[in-house]
Amino acid sequence: MIWQAFFDELYEESKNGPTFCPFQIHPYISSRPGRAKALKEIIQYMQRHAGVWFARGSEIAELTLKLGSGALSRTRLKEAVGS
């Protein structure tokens, strides 16, 4: 599955620092039969990996503001996202 390979590559890179895995799914694609099952399977696969954070856009924005302002050091990033 393409999504799994994409996630696996970013998960491997995350050993060197935080990474962001953006999944954007257009309703035209996601509303087709079988797509919900594939999405459920990739989410379950990602959940089995340590340190994965499923964040809302607002949570990412808040973290970005903290990092940019210096209120949160990059070394404390894992603590901030609860990993």
C-alpha positions in Angstrom: 0.0 0.0 0.0 1.3 3.4 -0.9 0.2 5.0 2.3 2.1 2.4 4.4 5.3 2.9 2.4 5.0 6.7 2.8 4.4 6.4 6.6 7.2 3.8 7.0 9.7 6.2 5.4 8.7 9.1 7.5 8.7 7.0 10.7 12.2 5.9 9.9 13.3 9.5 9.4 11.7 10.5 12.7 14.5 8.8 14.5 16.6 11.9 13.6 14.0 14.4 14.5 10.3 15.2 14.4 8.5 14.5 11.1 5.1 15.4 9.8 3.0 12.9 7.8 0.3 14.8 6.0 -2.6 12.6 4.8 -5.0 14.6 2.7 -7.9 12.7 1.4 -10.3 14.2 -1.1 -14.0 13.2 -0.7 -14.1 12.1 -4.3 -11.6 9.4 -3.4 -12.5 8.6 0.2 -16.2 8.2 -0.6 -15.6 5.3 -2.9 -16.4 1.8 -1.7 -13.5 0.2 0.0 -11.6 3.4 0.7 -12.9 3.7 4.3 -11.6 0.2 5.0 -8.1 1.1 3.6 -8.1 4.3 5.7 -9.1 2.4 8.8 -6.3 -0.2 8.2 -3.6 2.5 7.7 -4.7 4.3 10.9 -4.6 1.1 12.9 -1.1 0.3 11.4 0.2 3.7 12.4 -1.3 3.4 15.9 0.9 0.3 16.5 4.1 2.5 16.2 5.5 4.2 19.3 5.5 7.9 19.4 2.9 8.6 16.7 0.7 11.6 17.4 -2.6 12.0 15.7 -3.0 15.8 15.9 -5.7 18.2 14.8 -4.6 21.1 12.7 -5.2 23.5 15.6 -2.9 21.4 17.8 -0.1 21.6 15.2 -0.6 25.3 14.9 -0.4 25.8 18.7 2.8 23.7 18.8 4.3 25.6 15.9 3.6 28.9 17.7 5.3 27.6 20.9 8.3 26.4 19.0 8.6 29.6 17.0 8.4 31.8 20.1 11.0 29.8 21.9 8.5 29.0 24.6 9.2 25.3 24.0 12.6 23.9 23.2 12.9 21.4 20.5 14.4 19.0 22.9 11.2 19.0 24.9 9.0 18.4 21.8 8.3 14.8 22.7 7.0 15.8 26.1 4.8 18.5 24.6 3.0 16.1 22.2 2.7 13.4 24.9 4.9 10.8 23.2 
